[in-house]
Amino acid sequence: MRVPALYVSELALLLSLCWLLLGTITYGEFTNSGVEDVDEMLRTMVERFKGKINDDLSMIVQLDMRDSKESWHVIVEKGRKVTLGKGPHPGAHFSFVTTTDTLRLIYQGKMTAMTAAGKAKGSDYAPLDVKLAEDGEFTPLVRTQLYTFLYHFFNPSVPEKISLGEEFSRLVHGGHVIPLYYHPGFRSGWYLLKKGERLNEPGDTNPFPQAFIFIEGEGFAKIGTITTKVKAGESYYIPPNSDHVVWTESEKPLILIWLAWGKGA
């Protein structure tokens, strides 16, 4: 599968003492707190992030707001020390560019950061853009740091939850997608396809193994040179370097989970 560019390209995780003292709180209660201010949302994310990371993590991340033209930065130091500062930071390893509305959707769990950052190609617009430092290289360490921040900083729910459904997705590469979990050597995603939509095209191949797990509806999949009818309750293995095109001719959407693993995934 040709996956959204952020997810495959070479440009490629907050539990505070006060929340612990408050005891168990549901995600719904948290997201209905009425928080509107960017600074307050980021401070909550910072506090919860401290409880999700290991002692060895360190990085500097910048957040630029398209609408207000303001910037913030997050400094993560060893020992789970995480601080929020106002303004740009010259030592940022990577930066995110977004709007207040997009940040609020992410904060409320209505869109994940990875969903917001998805692109079919590097030149496409995304609600959440990711940029490396000018002299930065997308090393395995930077890739791990990026995934950690995208998944765990931008998801303040505890335990972390990702909501599934068309209303939480974006249309990328022909299907409505919600990336699930990414780690170097592993990727997963939720896809919904409607009649007339097609996930991937012939020639969209990858050098690592993959699988489609169909969980709702029925349709067709071309895997390699073979086209077969597929339906909920079935899983199909996709060998490396194979075509894997999926579509449906039904009025009911076809929903699947996509997995990829191995070197390069």
N, C-alpha and C positions, 0 to 999 in steps of 0.2 A: 504494500500500500504506500503510495506517496502520501506521507503524513504532513499536516500543517508545518510550515517551514520552521517555526520556532522549535517544534518537537523533533526535528531531524537534522537541522542544519548545524554547521560547525559553530554557528553563533549560539550556540545552545546555552522550614520547613518552617498558647501564651497563657501560660497558666500562672497568674500572679498570686501573691500571698493574700491579697484582699479577696480574690475570688475563692480561694481555698477557705478563708475564714467565713465567707458567706455560705459555704456548703454547696450542695448540688443545685445547679441551675440549668434549666433546659435551654436548648438552642433557640427555640421560639421566643422564650422570655428575653434572651439576650438580643436578638435581632429586632425586637419591637421596642428597644430602649429609646428610640427617637433621636439617636445621635445623628447630627447633621454636619458638624464641624470636622474638617479634614484633620486638624491637629488632634482632636479628641479621638477620632477613629484610629489614627496612627498610634497614639499612646496606648490605647487598649490592645492593639495588635502587638506592640512591643512587649507589654507586660505578659501577654499570653505566650508569646514566642519564647520567652525565657524558660518556660516549663517544658518546651518541646525539643530543645536542642541539646547536643552533647557538650561536654566541657571543652573540647578541642576546637570548636567551630570559631572561625574569625573571618570577617569580611566587612566591607563598607559598601553600602547601597544608597543610591540617590533616587528620589522620586520627584519628578517635574510635572506640574499641573498645567495642561494646555489652556484651561479656561482662565485661571487666576494669575498665571505666569509666576506662581510661587514654587519654591523648592523646599524639600526636606531631605535629611539624610539619616540613615540608621547605621550605627557603628556596633558591630558584634565583636567582642573580645573574648579570649579564652577565659573559662570560668563562668560562662553564661552571663556575662555582663553585656547588656544591650541598652544603648542609649539613643534617644531621638534628638536630632538637632534641626534647627531651622536654617534654610539656605543650602546652596550647593556645596559639595565637598570635592576638593581637587584630587583626593585619593580614592574616589569611588571605583570599585572594580567593575561595576555595571550600573546602569540606571534604568528606571521605568518612566515612561511618559504616558499620562492618562488624563482624565477629567474627574471632577468631583462626582459627577453622576455615576461614572463607571466605578470609581472607588467605593461609592455607597452600595452599588449592586453587589460588588465583591464582599464588602463588609457584612451585608445582610444575607449572604449565601444564595443570592439570586443568580450569580454567575461566578464561576471560579476564575482565578487569575489565569490559569492555563487556557481556559476557554476564551477569555478576553484577548489573550495574546496570540491565538491561532491565526496562521496565514497559510494560504496555498503556495505563495511565493514571496520572496523577501520584499518585493516592492509593494505588496498589498497593504492597505490600511488595516490596522487592528486597534480596538479600543484601548488596549494596553500594549505599548511598544517597548521592546527591550533593546538596549544598546550597550555594547561593551565599551570600556575606556578606549580612547584613541589608540593607545599603544598596547592594548590588551590582546591576549591570545585566548582562544576558546580551548583551554586545556581540560583534561579530565577533572581536575580540582575545581575549576571555574564552573564546569558543567554541573558538578555535584552541588556547589554553592547555589547556583541558579535554581535548580530543582528544589533545594531545601527552602529557599526563600519564597519561591512561587507557591509551593504547596502548603507550607507551614506558617509562614508569616501572614500571608494573605487569607488564611482560613482561621478565624479566631474561635471557631466552635470547638468545644471540648465535650465528648470526643469529636474528632474531626468528621464532618459529614459533607458529602457531595450530593446535592439534589439532582435527580434524573428526570428528564422530560423535555419536550420540545421547547418549552418556555425558558428553560435554563441553558439552551444550546445556541450555537451559531452555525450558519451554513458555510462550511469550508470543504473544498474538494468534492463537491457534489452531494454531501450528506450533512445532516444536522449532528454536530459532534459535541461531546463533552469529554475531554481527556480525563481519565481516572487517575492512574498512578504511574509515574515515571521515575526510573532510577537507571543509572548507567547499566546497560545490558537488559533492561526490561521496560516495556511500555504497554499501556492499556487504554482503551477508550470505549465510550458508549456512542452508538450511531443510530440514527433514525432516518429511514428513507421513505419518501412518499412516491406515489405513482408519477413517473416522468423524471425522477431524480436517479442519478447513477453515481455510485461511489467508485472512483478511479476510472481510468481508461486503459485500453490495451497499451502495453509498454510501460505502465507504472509498476515497476518491480523494485524489490529490495534484496540485499544480499544476505538477509537473516531469515530464519523461520518465523511464521506467523500462524494465527488461527482465527477463524470466525466462529463465534458461538451465537446461534440464533435463538432469541428468547421470546419473540412475538412476531406473528404474521408469517407470510410466505413470499417467495420470490425466486430469483435466479442468481446463480453465481458462476462466473467463468473463472476457473482455476487452472492455470496452465493453458492447455488447448481444449479442455473439456468444459462444456456448459451443462450445469445440472440444476434441477429444481430443488430449492431449499425451503425449510419450514422451521418453526419454533420447536425446540427440543433436539436440535441437531448441531453438531460441531464439525468443522472442516479444517484440516491441516493444510497450510500453504507452504510448499517447499521454497527455499531461497531462490531468488531470481525468476519467480513465476508471476504471470499475470494473475490478478485477483480483482475482478470487477463484479459489483453486486448491484442489483436493481429489483424493482417489483412492478408488476402490472396490476396489482390489486388496489382497491380503494382503501384498504386498511394498511397502515404503515408497517414496514418491515424493520424490526429493531434487533440489533446485534451488539455483542461485546467483541472487541478486537484486542488480540494479544500479540505481542512481538517480543522476542527474546534472543539472546546470543550476542556475539561480537558485532558492534555497530548499532545495536538497537538502543 
